[in-house]
Amino acid sequence: MSRGAASVTIVDSSRKSVEIIKRNVEKTAASAKTAFRPKIVQKPVVDFLRDTGGKYDFVFADAPYDWDGSPTLPDLVANSGILKPGGLFVMECASRNVPKVLRAADRVNKYGDTSLLFYGQSGVES
């Protein structure tokens, strides 16, 4: 949001996490004196990907490091069709447990215990 995005959608399945996100958004907006608010969706990401119908330039996944669905997430994003042409999907994961996925990441950046897997739109197309 602070980097100039025209819109932001935040998806989390946890009611508690969504409440924390809402409070943080309000605090941030108040201190920045902005009316910009992200769309916040409480739903499992798999359901969101299936139901959204939206198209995005950038998708960032910060799934729990021990989430069983992590290895399938790049394929789910690819098959959902949510990335616009030229879009980018970035997935955060534990460096010790980089998921084995069907589509190899275009790039992997390791930052200590955290790794970021980058998939360009051409890298996640079906």
C-alpha positions as a printed Julia matrix, in Angstrom:
126×3 Matrix{Float64}:
   0.0     0.0     0.0
   2.81    2.36    0.82
   4.48    1.52   -2.51
   1.77    3.01   -4.7
  -0.62    0.12   -5.31
  -3.98    1.28   -6.63
  -5.7    -1.53   -4.75
  -4.78   -4.33   -2.35
  -6.62   -7.5    -1.41
  -5.58   -9.33    1.76
  -6.74  -12.93    2.22
  -6.48  -14.88    5.47
  -8.51  -17.81    6.77
  -8.09  -16.9    10.44
 -10.75  -14.69   12.02
  -8.24  -13.58   14.65
  -5.67  -12.63   11.99
  -8.27  -10.71   10.0
  -9.23   -8.69   13.09
  -5.57   -7.85   13.72
  -5.13   -6.87   10.07
  -8.17   -4.59   10.25
  -6.87   -2.86   13.38
  -3.44   -2.4    11.82
  -4.94   -0.98    8.63
  -6.96    1.55   10.61
  -3.91    2.6    12.66
  -1.77    2.91    9.55
  -4.41    4.84    7.63
  -4.97    7.2    10.55
  -1.27    7.95   10.98
  -0.77    8.36    7.22
  -3.96   10.44    6.93
  -5.21    8.4     4.0
  -8.59    7.08    2.96
  -6.98    4.12    1.16
  -8.18    0.8     2.55
  -7.39   -2.69    1.29
 -10.09   -5.23    0.65
  -9.81   -7.81    3.45
 -11.19  -11.29    2.83
 -11.57  -13.96    5.49
 -11.48  -17.18    3.52
  -9.1   -20.08    2.89
  -6.76  -19.09    0.07
  -7.75  -22.15   -1.98
 -11.39  -21.0    -1.9
 -10.4   -17.42   -2.73
  -8.37  -18.55   -5.74
 -11.32  -20.6    -6.96
 -13.95  -17.89   -6.37
 -12.29  -14.51   -6.92
 -12.67  -13.88  -10.64
 -10.28  -10.96  -10.1
  -7.06  -10.3   -11.99
  -3.92   -9.14  -10.21
  -0.54   -7.71  -11.22
   1.14   -9.05   -8.09
   0.3   -11.9    -5.72
   2.32  -12.41   -2.53
   1.76  -15.57   -0.5
   2.97  -15.61    3.1
   1.48  -18.97    4.01
   2.28  -20.58    7.37
   5.63  -22.32    6.96
   4.15  -25.66    8.02
   1.03  -25.41    5.81
   0.44  -28.66    3.91
  -0.84  -26.76    0.88
   2.38  -24.83    0.2
   3.71  -27.22   -2.47
   0.49  -26.89   -4.47
   0.14  -23.1    -4.19
   2.11  -22.13   -7.35
  -0.04  -24.5    -9.41
  -3.22  -23.23   -7.74
  -2.28  -19.65   -8.61
  -1.44  -20.67  -12.19
  -4.65  -22.61  -12.67
  -6.82  -19.89  -11.12
  -5.92  -17.42  -13.85
  -5.67  -14.53  -11.38
  -2.36  -13.17  -12.68
  -2.6   -10.52  -15.36
  -0.21  -10.8   -18.33
   3.22   -9.88  -17.01
   2.05  -10.5   -13.42
   4.29  -11.77  -10.65
   3.63  -14.38   -7.95
   5.97  -14.42   -4.94
   5.77  -17.09   -2.27
   7.5   -16.86    1.1
   8.6   -20.08    2.81
  11.09  -21.44    5.31
  14.55  -21.86    3.75
  14.83  -25.26    5.43
  11.62  -26.41    3.78
  11.38  -24.97    0.25
   8.41  -26.84   -1.22
   8.97  -29.22   -4.09
   6.62  -27.86   -6.72
   5.78  -28.96  -10.24
   6.78  -25.58  -11.67
  10.29  -24.49  -10.84
  10.55  -20.95   -9.56
  12.09  -18.41  -11.93
  14.23  -17.22   -9.03
  14.76  -18.1    -5.36
  16.19  -15.53   -2.94
  17.32  -16.82    0.44
  17.39  -14.48    3.45
  18.59  -16.61    6.37
  15.63  -18.69    7.58
  13.31  -17.26    4.89
  13.23  -17.85    1.14
  11.23  -16.04   -1.52
  10.2   -17.96   -4.63
   9.48  -15.8    -7.68
   7.21  -16.92  -10.5
   6.68  -14.65  -13.49
   3.38  -14.91  -15.31
   5.05  -17.01  -17.99
   6.46  -19.23  -15.23
   3.05  -20.09  -13.8
   0.93  -20.38  -16.9
  -0.76  -23.65  -17.64
